[in-house]
Amino acid sequence: MDWPVSVALAQSVPELPTGADWSYEMKLDGHRMITWRTDAGVRLQARSGRDVTAAWGDLALAGHHLPAGTVLDGEAVITTEDGRISFEAAQARAASSPTRAHRLAAQRPAHTLSLINK
């Protein structure tokens, strides 16, 4: 699979499709991204196709536990102290320099939810 790929995005439909090949997930207030585990390491790709590994280093580090060749499509989220998902925290992380992102990750680590193995 070549870099970058298109992320799976929600679509509005009048009626939900049915059948064995369909699955559904909740829309979360985070950042959609692809996690690539290669022989050389881990890369994270935003839905725009941009490499965002430096801003989400805690997720990249967690991705090292995946087998090489794994590609995951998921939502990166950050939770507040009371367990709520914070879109503002995810926005701040995504817009951060690597140094600031590292500091933010130490305060509130990111989580990847709704993963789909591509």
C-alpha angles and dihedrals in degrees: 000000000000127000124275112035131178116262121229107259131193118255130199112237131172092232133017115251116239135208142090094284095060129089131171138209137188119258107248128197098244140089120290112227146160120235114208118195108193132170087262098050141279131317127187121207126196120220087260089062093251120138107247100171094120094055094047100038093144090061091045090053091051089049091064087078091064121093116259111266095038117134117187128189111202150132118268110213137176121209129211125232090272092053099256120138110248117207089184091058091049090049091050091050094047092051094047132109114244090259094051092042089055090052092047091049090055090054098041118007119211126242129205115222136180096028121189119192105225 
